C-alpha cells in the first residue's frame, strides 16, 4: 500500500520517518500554503448567502509545493494530513486537503494530530484517523478576518494622520496600549517617603533582629526623619520581653508544568532568553535534534504552543518511576499531582502541558549532544516537569513578637525542613528561598535587651515597566493573545518602532507608539479595550467548540467597527501634538511633536512661518528636553573651491561631514573620491550617505545616476567584464555583485 503523510515543518520529516515503514512517504507544506491576498482585503459579504466569502490565494513560492504534494498523493491508498494540532495547523490541513481532493477520493484523506513526535503517538494517530475539524477552521478564519479588518482598514488611516508605514493590529495595538498605560503610571508617579525601624535584640547572648510593627497595638506610618528620630528615644527607654512565640509548618506546593506563557516567562527570567528565541528553541526540541546518531534526530519535548496543564497518564507514571528510582520514596507523593485551570475550555485543554517526551533523557545525559541554548531550555523543561510530580517543600516557621511599653516588634524565622520538589527545580526569584534563622532557646515572657535601633529611609516605587516576560504574563492575565501569537506581537511592536528597550530590557513606548495608541483609543475605543479583546478570544474558542457561528461573530464585530472606523477616517486630526514648551526661536508659539522619515522631532507649531526644529529626549520623569546640536568645528584648511573661507566639520543627518564655513555663499562639501571612474560617463565617483547606509555615486548626478552600493572591489566582472564589482558585508558572509543593472552576476563568500 502506498501512503502519504503531510506535515507542516520539513524539520519533522527525518524524525517521523524512523517510525514508519517503506509504504509511507512524508512531505511538508513548509507552513501555510494559502492566505488572503497581500494587496487587497480578500473578505467580502455575500448578500445572497448572508455570509462572508474569503478570497484565498496561493502564497508566493508555494505553487510548486502544492503541485509536488498533489503529485505525490496521486494513486495513494491513504493520505494523512498531519500539520500542527492547533488552529493554524487545522487551516493548513484544510487547504492542502482541498487540493489533494482533486486527485484523491475524500474517503482516503484523513486528519491526524499528535502532541509528541514518538512512534507510539504517531502510530496511535494513524490508527485512529479523523476528519479536518471545520469548527477549528472556522475559528482560525474568524481570527484571520478580524485581524485583516483591523490591520488593513485602520493602518491606512494612521498613514494619513501620522506617518506612512504604520500598522495597527487587533491584539498588537492592545498590547502596545498596556505598555503606554504603564509608562503613564511611571511618569505620573510621585514617590512618597516612609521610614522603618529595625531593632537588634539580645536573648541570652544570642542576637537577632526584629522590625517595629505596632504602636499602641495599631499600625503606624512614619513619613519623615524628624518623626522617626522623635520616636527613637522613647523606643530605647522601654524594657522589652518576648510576648508570644508561634510555631507552624508551612507547605510550599510544586509548581505546575509549563504551558507556553509560563515557559516564556521562566526562560526570560532564568535564562535571559527573549520570547522569540524561546519559541525557536522549543520548536527545534519538539521537531527533533540529533543525539548519539547525527543522522537520526530525536524529538525531546511535547508540542510547545499550548494553554493546557494536563499531563498524559503514561508521562505521569514515567515521572513517578524516575523519582522513586533516583530520589527515593520520601520525594514521591502517595498519588500523582494533577493540575488544571478553573476556566480552561475544551479547546485549551486539547493539548498537554509542555514536558519532556522521555524523562529518562536527563539533561546530564544529553547536554553534550545539544546546542548550548537548546540544552539550557530542555533542562528547564525537564526539571519543571519532574518537580511537578514531587512532594511539597516544608518549612518550619516561627513568629516571635516582642513588647516594650507602647511598642511591638516582630520577626518571622523560617527554616527549610524538607526540600521536596526544590531538590530539582528552584525559581531564582522565589522569595521563599530566603531562609531567616532565629536563635535557639527563645521562651515566651523572657526578657530581651535592645542593643541598637536602625531607622531606614524608604521611598514608594513606581510600578515597574514591562519586560518581555511580565508583558506576556499580563497579556495572559487579561486574556488577550494566544500561545501562538505572543512572540509575534512582541517582535512587531519593536519592529514598528512603537517601543524601545531600556538598559534593563524593559519596554518604553516611543513618541510614535504613544501617538498611535492615543489616536486609536480616542477613535476606536472598542478594539483598544482589553476586556473587549479578551471577550473576542473567548468567542473564538466558542467557535472552535461549535457554540458560536463564525459569521455571527464577524457581523457583530463589523457593524460596530465600521461605524467607528468611518468617523475616524473622516475626522480632522493634525499630524502633530503640541506640548507646553515655547519655541526658542520665535518665542511666540508652542513646540509640537512631529513625525518624519527619520522618526520623531520637535518643530514650531507655527510652521512654515517659523522653521525651528530640534531632536529631543525624555528624562526619567517623562519631561521633554531639547537635544543641543553640536557646534561646527573650524578646521585649519581653506576651502579649495572659494579659497576664501575655512572648512568646518559639522554633524548632519547621516553623520559628520566637512563643508565650507562660507555657506550659503559657497556650497562646497568635501567628498571622498574613489580611485576608479564612473563607467557610464567617466565622471568621479564620490561617497554618499543615505538612510540605508553608504554608496558611491557619480559626481555628475542628476545627469548621470550611476551608483555602486557597497565597497568597490577592483576585480572585473566574470560575466560582463565590467572593470570593478560591488562588495557588501553581510552578517555571516560577503556578497559580491556587478554594479551594472543589466548584468545578473552575484556571488557570496
C-alpha positions in Angstrom: 0.0 0.0 0.0 1.2 3.5 -0.9 0.6 6.1 1.8 1.4 9.8 2.2 1.8 11.7 5.4 1.9 15.5 5.2 3.4 17.6 8.0 3.8 21.4 8.4 7.5 21.6 9.0 10.2 19.9 7.0 12.3 19.5 10.1 9.9 16.8 11.3 10.4 14.5 8.3 13.6 12.9 9.5 12.3 12.3 13.0 9.0 10.8 11.8 10.5 8.7 9.0 12.2 6.5 11.6 8.8 5.2 12.8 7.1 4.5 9.5 7.7 1.7 7.0 8.6 2.0 3.4 5.0 2.3 2.3 4.9 5.8 3.7 6.2 8.9 2.0 6.4 12.1 4.1 6.1 15.6 2.7 5.9 19.1 4.1 3.8 22.1 3.3 6.6 24.3 4.8 4.0 26.3 6.8 0.9 27.9 5.3 0.2 27.4 1.6 -2.7 29.8 1.1 -3.8 33.1 2.6 -5.8 36.2 2.0 -4.3 38.4 -0.8 -1.5 40.7 0.2 -2.7 43.7 -1.8 -6.5 43.6 -1.1 -8.8 42.9 1.8 -9.9 39.5 0.5 -13.1 39.5 2.6 -16.5 40.2 1.1 -20.0 39.9 2.4 -22.2 37.7 0.2 -25.7 39.3 0.0 -27.2 36.1 -1.4 -25.9 33.7 1.3 -25.6 36.4 4.0 -22.1 35.1 4.8 -18.6 36.3 4.4 -16.6 35.0 1.4 -12.8 34.7 1.9 -10.6 35.1 -1.2 -7.8 32.6 -0.5 -4.9 32.7 -2.9 -1.8 30.5 -3.2 1.1 32.1 -1.3 4.3 33.2 -3.1 6.6 30.3 -3.8 4.0 27.7 -2.7 2.6 26.7 -6.1 5.4 24.2 -6.6 5.0 22.8 -3.0 1.2 22.3 -3.7 1.9 20.7 -7.1 4.6 18.3 -5.6 2.3 17.2 -2.8 -0.7 16.7 -5.1 1.5 14.7 -7.5 2.8 12.7 -4.5 -0.8 12.0 -3.4 -1.9 10.6 -6.8 -2.5 6.8 -6.5 -2.1 6.8 -2.7 -4.3 4.4 -0.8 -4.4 6.8 2.2 -3.3 10.4 2.8 -2.8 11.6 6.3 -2.9 15.3 7.0 -0.6 16.0 10.0 0.1 19.7 10.4 0.4 21.0 14.0 -2.5 20.4 16.4 -3.7 24.0 16.6 -6.0 26.3 14.6 -3.2 27.3 12.3 -2.4 23.7 11.7 -6.1 22.9 11.0 -6.4 25.6 8.3 -3.2 24.3 6.7 -4.7 20.7 6.7 -7.9 22.1 5.2 -6.2 24.0 2.4 -3.9 21.1 1.3 -6.7 18.7 1.8 -8.8 20.7 -0.7 -6.0 20.5 -3.3 -5.5 16.7 -2.7 -9.2 16.1 -3.0 -8.9 17.0 -6.7 -7.0 13.8 -7.4 -7.7 11.5 -4.4 -11.2 10.4 -3.2 -12.2 12.2 0.0 -12.7 8.9 1.9 -8.9 8.3 1.6 -7.9 11.7 3.1 -7.6 11.7 6.9 -6.7 14.3 9.5 -4.4 13.1 12.3 -2.8 15.0 15.2 -0.2 14.2 17.8 1.3 16.2 20.7 4.6 14.5 20.6 6.7 13.0 17.8 7.1 9.5 19.1 6.5 6.2 17.5 3.7 5.4 19.9 1.9 8.8 19.4 2.2 8.7 15.6 1.0 5.1 15.2 -1.8 5.8 17.6 -2.9 8.8 15.4 -2.6 6.8 12.2 -4.7 4.0 13.7 -7.4 6.5 14.8 -7.8 8.9 11.9 -10.4 11.7 11.8 -11.5 14.5 9.6 -10.4 18.1 9.4 -12.2 19.9 12.2 -14.2 22.5 10.4 -15.1 24.3 13.6 -11.4 24.9 14.3 -11.0 26.0 10.7 -13.9 28.5 11.2 -12.3 29.8 14.4 -9.0 30.4 12.5 -10.8 32.1 9.7 -12.7 34.4 12.1 -9.4 35.3 13.8 -7.8 36.0 10.4 -10.7 38.1 9.2 -10.8 40.2 12.4 -7.0 40.8 12.2 -7.3 41.6 8.5 -10.1 44.2 9.1 -8.2 45.9 11.8 -4.8 45.8 10.0 -6.0 46.7 6.5 -8.7 49.2 7.3 -7.1 51.1 10.3 -3.5 51.2 9.1 -4.1 53.5 6.0 -5.9 56.0 8.3 -2.8 56.1 10.5 -0.7 56.7 7.4 -2.8 59.8 6.6 -3.0 61.1 10.2 0.5 60.4 11.5 3.1 58.9 9.0 3.3 56.3 6.3 4.3 52.7 7.0 2.4 52.4 10.3 0.3 49.4 11.3 -2.5 48.6 13.7 -3.3 45.1 15.0 -6.3 43.7 16.8 -4.1 42.3 19.6 -0.8 44.1 18.8 -2.4 47.5 19.4 -3.9 46.5 22.8 -0.5 45.1 23.9 1.0 48.4 23.0 -1.7 50.2 25.0 -0.7 48.1 28.1 2.9 49.4 27.7 1.8 53.0 27.1 -0.6 53.0 30.1 2.2 51.6 32.3 4.5 54.3 31.1 1.9 57.0 32.0 1.7 55.5 35.5 5.5 55.5 35.8 5.8 59.2 34.7 3.0 60.4 36.9 4.2 58.5 39.9 5.2 60.7 42.8 7.5 58.8 45.3 6.4 59.0 48.9 8.9 58.9 51.8 8.4 56.5 54.6 10.6 55.0 57.4 11.0 51.6 59.1 12.7 50.9 62.4 14.7 47.7 63.0 15.9 46.7 66.5 18.8 44.5 67.3 17.9 42.4 70.4 19.9 40.0 72.6 18.5 36.9 74.4 21.0 35.0 76.5 23.9 36.3 74.5 22.2 35.4 71.2 21.5 38.4 68.8 18.6 38.7 66.4 16.8 41.5 64.6 13.1 42.4 64.7 11.1 45.1 63.0 8.8 47.6 64.7 5.3 46.6 63.6 2.8 48.2 66.0 2.5 51.3 68.2 -0.3 51.1 70.8 -1.3 47.8 69.1 -2.1 49.8 65.9 -0.4 50.0 62.5 1.5 53.2 62.0 3.3 55.2 59.4 6.5 57.2 59.8 6.7 59.7 57.0 9.9 61.6 57.7 13.2 61.6 59.6 12.0 64.1 62.1 9.1 62.0 63.3 11.2 58.8 63.3 14.0 60.4 65.3 11.5 61.8 67.8 10.2 58.3 68.4 13.5 56.5 68.8 14.4 57.9 72.2 11.1 56.6 73.6 11.6 53.2 71.9 15.1 53.0 73.5 13.8 53.7 77.0 11.3 50.8 77.1 12.0 47.4 78.6 11.4 44.5 76.3 10.3 40.9 76.7 9.2 38.1 74.4 5.4 38.3 74.2 4.5 35.3 72.0 6.1 32.6 70.0 4.0 30.9 67.3 5.3 27.8 65.5 3.8 26.2 62.4 4.8 24.1 59.5 4.3 25.8 56.1 3.9 23.9 52.9 5.1 25.1 49.5 3.5 23.0 46.8 5.2 22.1 43.5 4.7 24.5 40.6 2.5 23.3 37.6 4.3 22.1 34.4 5.0 24.6 31.7 2.4 26.0 29.3 3.6 28.4 26.6 3.3 31.7 28.6 4.9 30.3 31.8 7.8 28.7 29.7 8.4 32.1 28.0 8.4 33.9 31.4 10.7 31.3 33.1 13.2 31.2 30.2 13.3 35.0 30.2 13.8 35.3 33.9 16.1 32.4 34.5 18.0 32.0 31.2 17.7 35.6 29.7 16.1 34.3 26.5 13.8 36.5 24.6 10.3 35.2 23.9 11.0 34.7 20.3 14.3 32.8 21.0 12.5 30.6 23.5 9.9 29.6 20.9 12.5 28.9 18.2 14.5 26.7 20.5 11.3 24.9 21.7 10.3 24.3 18.1 13.6 22.5 17.5 13.3 20.4 20.6 9.8 19.4 19.5 10.7 18.6 15.9 13.8 16.7 16.9 17.6 17.2 17.3 20.3 14.5 16.8 21.8 12.9 19.8 24.1 9.9 19.5 23.4 9.5 15.8 23.9 12.7 13.8 21.7 11.4 11.0 18.8 10.5 13.3 17.1 13.4 15.1 15.1 12.7 18.3 12.0 14.7 19.4 12.6 15.7 23.0 9.5 17.7 24.2 5.8 17.8 23.5 4.0 20.5 21.4 5.1 23.9 22.7 2.1 26.1 21.8 -0.4 25.2 24.5 -2.6 26.6 27.2 -3.0 23.3 28.9 -1.7 21.9 32.2 -2.9 18.4 31.5 -0.3 15.6 31.6 -0.8 12.2 29.9 -1.1 9.3 32.4 1.8 7.5 30.9 4.0 10.6 31.3 3.0 10.9 35.0 3.8 7.3 35.6 7.2 7.6 34.0 8.0 10.6 36.1 6.9 8.8 39.3 9.1 5.8 38.4 12.1 8.1 37.8 11.6 9.9 41.1 11.3 6.6 43.1 14.3 5.1 41.5 16.6 8.2 41.6 15.4 10.3 44.5 13.7 7.8 46.8 10.2 7.3 48.3 10.4 10.3 50.5 10.2 12.6 47.4 7.3 10.6 45.9 3.7 11.6 46.8 1.2 8.8 47.5 -0.8 9.8 44.5 0.0 11.8 41.3 -0.2 15.6 41.4 -2.7 16.9 38.9 -3.0 20.5 37.6 -5.9 22.2 35.9 -7.3 25.7 35.2 -10.6 26.8 36.6 -11.7 28.4 33.3 -10.0 26.0 30.9 -12.0 25.4 27.7 -12.1 22.2 25.8 -10.0 23.9 23.1 -7.3 25.0 25.6 -7.2 21.5 27.2 -6.9 19.6 23.9 -3.1 19.5 24.2 -0.8 18.5 27.0 1.4 20.8 29.1 5.0 21.2 27.8 7.1 18.3 29.1 10.0 16.0 28.1 8.9 13.1 25.9 11.2 10.7 27.8 12.1 11.6 31.4 15.0 9.2 31.2 16.7 11.5 28.8 18.1 13.5 31.6 19.8 16.9 30.9 23.2 15.4 32.1 23.0 12.6 29.6 22.1 14.7 26.5 23.7 18.1 27.2 26.8 17.1 25.2 24.8 16.4 22.1 22.6 19.6 22.0 23.5 23.2 21.1 24.2 25.1 24.3 21.0 27.2 24.5 18.8 24.3 23.4 20.3 22.2 26.2 19.5 25.0 28.7 15.9 25.2 27.7 15.5 21.4 27.7 16.9 21.3 31.3 14.4 23.9 32.4 11.5 22.0 30.9 12.8 18.7 32.3 13.3 20.0 35.8 9.9 21.7 36.0 8.1 18.6 34.8 9.8 16.2 37.2 9.4 18.6 40.1 5.7 18.9 39.4 5.3 15.3 40.4 7.2 15.5 43.6 6.3 16.2 47.2 5.9 19.7 48.6 8.7 21.5 50.4 8.2 22.0 54.1 9.3 25.0 56.2 9.3 25.4 60.0 8.0 28.9 60.5 8.4 30.7 63.8 6.8 34.1 64.5 8.2 36.0 67.5 6.7 39.2 68.9 8.4 41.4 71.4 6.7 44.1 73.5 8.0 47.1 75.4 5.8 49.9 76.6 3.7 51.0 73.6 5.9 49.2 71.1 5.6 45.8 69.4 8.4 44.3 67.3 8.0 41.3 65.2 10.2 38.8 63.3 9.4 35.7 61.3 12.0 33.0 61.1 11.9 30.2 58.5 13.9 27.0 58.3 13.7 24.5 55.5 12.7 21.1 57.0 12.3 19.1 53.7 13.3 20.4 50.3 10.8 18.3 48.4 10.4 19.4 44.8 13.0 22.2 45.4 15.6 19.5 45.1 15.0 19.5 41.4 13.5 22.9 40.5 14.0 26.3 42.1 12.9 29.7 40.8 15.7 32.2 41.1 13.2 34.9 42.0 11.4 32.8 44.7 11.3 34.7 48.0 10.6 31.5 49.9 14.2 30.6 49.4 15.3 33.4 51.7 15.6 31.5 55.0 15.7 33.6 58.2 17.2 31.8 61.2 16.3 32.7 64.8 18.4 31.7 67.9 17.6 28.6 69.9 16.1 28.8 73.4 13.7 31.7 72.9 10.9 31.4 75.6 7.8 33.5 75.9 7.9 36.2 78.7 11.7 36.0 78.8 13.3 39.5 78.9 15.4 40.7 75.9 17.8 43.6 75.7 17.6 46.2 72.9 21.1 46.8 71.7 20.5 49.4 69.0 17.9 50.8 66.6 18.4 51.1 62.9 16.0 53.6 61.2 15.8 53.2 57.5 14.5 55.6 54.9 12.4 54.2 52.0 10.5 55.6 49.1 7.5 54.1 47.4 8.4 52.7 44.0 6.7 53.3 40.7 5.1 50.3 39.0 7.8 48.5 37.0 7.9 48.9 33.2 7.1 45.7 31.4 9.8 43.2 30.3 9.0 40.6 27.7 8.2 38.1 30.5 6.0 40.4 32.5 4.2 41.6 29.4 3.4 38.1 28.4 2.2 37.4 31.9 -0.1 40.5 31.8 -1.5 39.5 28.4 -2.2 36.1 29.8 -3.8 37.5 32.9 -6.1 39.9 31.0 -6.9 37.3 28.3 -5.5 38.8 25.1 -3.5 36.9 22.6 -2.8 33.1 22.4 0.3 31.0 22.8 1.0 31.1 19.0 0.9 34.9 18.9 2.9 36.2 21.9 6.3 36.1 20.2 5.0 37.8 17.0 3.3 40.6 18.9 6.4 41.4 21.0 8.6 41.5 17.9 6.1 43.6 15.9 5.8 46.4 18.4 9.5 46.7 18.4 10.0 46.4 14.6 7.4 49.2 14.0 9.4 51.5 16.3 6.5 51.8 18.7 8.6 50.7 21.6 12.2 50.6 22.7 14.1 48.6 25.4 15.9 50.5 28.1 19.2 49.3 29.7 17.3 46.8 31.8 15.4 45.4 28.7 12.1 46.9 29.8 9.7 48.3 27.2 9.4 52.1 26.8 6.9 53.4 24.3 8.3 55.8 21.7 6.5 59.1 20.9 5.2 57.3 17.8 3.9 54.5 20.0 2.1 57.0 22.2 0.7 58.9 19.2 -0.7 55.7 17.6 -2.1 54.5 20.9 -3.8 57.8 21.8 -5.3 58.2 18.4 -6.7 54.6 18.4 -8.0 54.9 22.0 -9.7 58.1 21.1 -11.3 56.9 17.9 -11.6 53.1 18.1 -12.2 52.6 21.9 -13.7 49.1 21.5 -10.9 47.4 19.7 -8.4 49.1 22.1 -10.3 47.8 25.2 -8.6 44.8 26.9 -11.9 43.4 28.1 -13.4 43.6 24.6 -10.3 41.9 23.1 -10.3 39.2 25.8 -14.0 38.6 25.1 -13.2 38.2 21.4 -10.7 35.5 22.3 -13.3 33.7 24.3 -15.7 33.9 21.3 -13.1 32.4 19.0 -12.8 29.5 21.4 -16.6 29.1 21.3 -16.4 28.8 17.5 -13.8 26.1 17.9 -16.3 24.2 20.2 -19.3 24.7 17.9 -21.0 27.0 20.4 -21.0 30.1 18.1 -21.2 30.6 14.3 -18.3 32.2 12.6 -20.3 34.7 10.6 -22.4 35.7 13.6 -19.3 36.9 15.4 -18.0 38.7 12.3 -21.2 40.5 11.7 -21.5 41.7 15.3 -17.9 42.9 15.3 -18.0 44.7 11.9 -21.3 46.5 12.4 -19.8 48.5 15.4 -16.2 48.6 13.9 -17.4 50.1 10.6 -19.3 52.9 12.3 -16.3 53.9 14.4 -13.9 53.5 11.5 -15.8 55.8 9.2 -15.9 58.5 11.9 -12.2 58.0 12.5 -11.3 58.3 8.8 -13.5 61.4 8.4 -12.2 63.2 11.5 -9.7 66.1 11.0 -6.7 65.2 13.2 -3.4 67.1 13.0 -0.3 65.1 12.4 1.5 66.7 15.4 0.8 67.2 19.1 1.6 70.5 20.8 3.5 70.4 24.1 3.8 73.0 26.9 7.1 74.4 25.6 7.6 77.7 23.8 9.5 77.7 20.6 13.0 79.1 21.5 13.3 80.8 18.1 10.1 82.7 17.6 9.2 82.9 21.3 5.5 83.1 20.3 4.2 79.6 19.7 4.3 76.2 21.3 6.5 73.4 20.1 4.9 70.3 18.7 6.0 66.6 18.4 6.0 65.7 14.7 7.0 62.6 12.8 9.2 62.4 9.8 11.1 59.7 7.8 13.8 59.6 10.4 11.5 59.5 13.4 10.0 62.0 15.8 11.3 65.6 16.3 10.1 68.9 17.7 9.0 71.6 15.4 7.4 75.0 15.9 3.6 74.8 15.6 3.7 78.0 13.5 5.5 76.2 10.6 6.1 77.3 7.9 6.4 80.9 9.3 8.8 79.6 11.9 11.0 76.7 10.8 12.6 75.8 14.1 13.2 72.0 14.6 15.1 70.0 17.2 15.7 66.5 18.3 14.7 65.7 21.9 14.8 63.2 24.7 12.7 62.5 27.8 14.1 62.2 31.3 13.0 59.7 33.9 10.0 61.8 34.8 8.9 61.9 31.1 9.8 65.6 30.7 10.9 66.7 27.3 14.5 68.0 26.9 15.8 69.6 23.7 18.9 68.0 22.3 21.7 70.5 21.6 23.1 70.4 18.1 26.9 70.1 18.1 28.6 73.3 17.2 30.6 73.3 14.0 34.4 72.9 14.4 36.5 75.2 12.3 39.4 73.5 10.6 42.7 75.0 9.5 42.3 74.2 5.8 40.9 76.8 3.5 38.0 75.9 1.2 39.5 74.6 -2.2 36.5 75.9 -4.0 36.3 79.6 -2.9 39.8 79.9 -1.5 38.3 82.4 1.0 36.7 80.7 4.0 37.9 78.0 6.3 36.5 74.5 6.2 34.3 73.2 9.1 33.3 69.9 10.5 29.5 69.5 11.1 27.1 66.9 12.3 24.5 66.0 9.7 21.5 63.7 9.4 23.8 60.8 8.3 26.8 61.6 10.4 29.7 64.1 10.3 30.8 65.9 7.2 33.2 68.7 6.1 31.9 71.8 4.3 32.8 75.4 3.7 32.1 77.8 6.6 31.0 80.4 4.0 27.7 78.7 3.3 25.4 79.7 1.6 27.8 81.9 -0.4 29.9 78.8 -1.0 28.2 75.4 -1.1 31.4 73.3 -1.1 31.1 69.9 0.7 34.2 67.7 0.9 33.6 64.3 -0.7 35.7 61.1 -0.6 36.6 60.1 -4.1 37.1 56.5 -5.4 40.2 55.7 -7.4 38.1 54.4 -10.2 35.9 56.3 -12.6 32.2 56.2 -13.4 31.9 53.7 -16.4 28.8 55.5 -17.6 30.3 59.0 -18.1 33.9 58.8 -16.8 33.0 61.2 -14.0 34.3 61.0 -10.5 32.7 58.5 -8.0 32.1 60.1 -4.6 31.0 58.6 -1.3 27.4 59.4 -0.4 25.2 58.6 2.6 21.5 57.9 2.8 19.2 56.3 5.3 20.2 52.8 4.0 23.9 53.4 4.5 26.8 54.4 2.2 27.2 54.2 -1.6 29.4 55.5 -4.3 27.6 57.8 -6.7 28.6 59.7 -9.9 29.6 63.3 -9.2 27.6 64.3 -12.3 24.3 63.4 -10.7 21.5 64.0 -11.7 22.7 63.9 -15.3 24.3 60.5 -14.5 22.7 58.3 -12.0 25.3 55.5 -11.9 25.9 54.2 -8.4 27.8 51.4 -6.6 26.0 50.2 -3.5 28.7 48.8 -1.2 32.5 48.9 -1.3 34.4 48.8 -4.7 36.2 45.6 -5.4 38.9 46.1 -8.1 38.1 42.9 -9.9 36.5 42.6 -13.3 33.0 41.0 -13.6 33.3 37.4 -14.7 30.2 37.8 -16.9 30.1 41.3 -18.5 33.8 42.2 -17.9 32.9 45.5 -16.1 36.3 46.7 -14.6 35.1 46.5 -10.9 32.4 44.9 -8.7 30.3 46.0 -5.7 31.1 44.2 -2.4 28.8 44.3 0.6 29.4 42.8 4.1 26.5 40.7 5.3 26.1 39.1 8.7 27.9 35.9 8.0 29.2 36.3 4.5 30.3 38.8 1.8 28.0 39.5 -1.2 29.7 40.4 -4.4 27.7 41.7 -7.4 28.1 43.6 -10.7 27.0 47.3 -10.5 25.7 47.2 -14.0 21.9 46.6 -13.7 21.6 44.6 -16.8 24.2 42.1 -15.6 22.9 39.5 -13.2 26.2 38.4 -11.7 26.1 37.7 -8.0 28.1 35.6 -5.6 28.7 35.0 -1.9 31.9 34.3 0.0 
